[in-house]
């Protein structure tokens, strides 16, 4: 409930120009956070671009597609290790610890997510060694491989853009 209230408050602050400008005026008066006013303008511009119907629907579609592939990879890990749960139970075992990890505010929910997932697997009568193996595979496939691919792609993209900048 707190998260929804916070999210709704932030959306109202950014989308309502009168409220946004009054907050910006307050921020400008405080010496220590005066530089924040420029960042606030950029965040409002970004918000407006993201709330464009076409941009929002495209981002939502890609996000849903990514989550589907992520869930399918987790499902196939369970199947490959001969752990036959219904897809709904696998979803609970995977997503509940993810939510706990997000709530913990620790990057990638490390430790919280893994221990919660192991606890749920043990509660569903999976021995601890197999539970640990499942969690390690799931985290490698859903976090570490995509992160490595993303870092590599970012480096390649940066190299490609710096090559084109040199020619200009």
N, C-alpha and C positions, 0 to 999 in steps of 0.2 A: 504494500500500500504506500509506504514511504517513497519507493522508487517511482511509482506512478505520479504521486503528488509532485515530486521533484522534477520529473520529466515534463509534466504539464506546466509547471511554473516556468521552466526554462523555455519551453515553446511559446508561452504567452509573452515572456520578456523579449524574445527575439522577434516574434512576429508583429507585436504591437509597437508601432513607431513612437508613439507618445511615451509609453513606459520605458522603452529602450533609450530614448534621448534623455529622459530625466535621470535614468541610472548612469548614463554616460556623463552627464553634467556633474553628478556626485563624484564619480570616479576621477574626473579631471581635477576636482578641488583637492583631492587627497594626494599629497606629494609623492608618497611611496609607490602608489599604483597608477600614476599618471600615464605611464607608457602603455598601460592596459587598454586605454581608450582606442588606440589605433587597432589593436587586436580585436576589440569588440566590433569595430566597423567591419573588419574582414570576416568575422564570424557571422555577422548579420548578412553580408553579401553571400557567403557560402550557404547559409541556411536558405536564402531566397532561391539560389540556383538549385539546391537539392529539393526544394518543395515544388519545383516545376513538375507538372503532372508527368511529362514524358521522362524526365530524369528520374523521378521518384519511382515510377512503374518499372523502368529498366533496371534500376538498382535493386528494387524489391525482387524482380524476376531472377536476376543473377544470384541474389542472396539465397532465395528459396532453392534454386538449382544446386548451389554449393552445399546447402544443408542436406539436400536429398542425397548427393554423392557421398557426403560425409557419413550419413546414416547407413547407406548401402555398404560402405567400406567396413563400418563397425559390424554390421549384420554378417558380412562374409567372413570376417575374422572369427566371430562366434561359430559360424557353420564350419569353417576350416579346422577349428580346434574341437569339433564334435560336441559343442555345447548347443543343444537344441532347445531354445526357448522360442516362444512366439515373438513376432516382431514387436509387439506392443511392450512386452517385458524387456526386450533388449533396449527399446527406446527409453524406458524408465531407468534401467541400469546405467545407460549412457548419459542421458540428459539431466537427471537429478544431481549427480555429482558435478556436472558442468555448471549448473545453476549455483550450487554451493560454492564452487570455485570462484564464480563471478562475484558473488556476495562477499567473499573474503577480501576482495580488492588486491589479491596477490597476482602478479603477472601469470597468465595462463592457469591460474588457480592451482599452481604446482603444490604438491603434497596433499592439499585438501581434496582435490578432485580424485587423485589416485587412491588415497586411503578410503574415501567414501565409496568409490567404485568397487574396491576390493571388499569392503564391508557388505555391500549389497550382493555381490556375487557369493560371498560366504553364506549370507542369509538365505540365498537361493540354492543352498546345498552344493556349491562348487568348492572343491578343496582349495586351500590357500595357495598352493604352488601353481595350479592352473589359473586361479584368479589373478595372481600376480603376472603370469605370462600374458593373459588376455589384456590386462591393463597396460602393460609395457607395449604390446603390439598396437593397441588402440591409440595410445599417445604418440607412438612413432608415426603411425599412418595419418593421424588427424592433426598433429601439431608439428612434429619435427620435419617430416618430408615436405609438407606444403611451405613451411617457413624457409627451408633450405632452397626450394625452387624459387620462392619469392625473392630471397636475397640474391640469388644468382641472376634472376630476371632483372632485378633492380640495378645490379652492377652492369649488366649488359645494356640495359636501357640508358644508363648514365654514360657508358662508354660510347654508345651510338649517338647520343645527343652532344657529347663533347666533341666527337669527330665532326659533326655537322657545324658546330659552333666555330671550329677552327677554320673551316673553309669560308665562312662569312667574313 
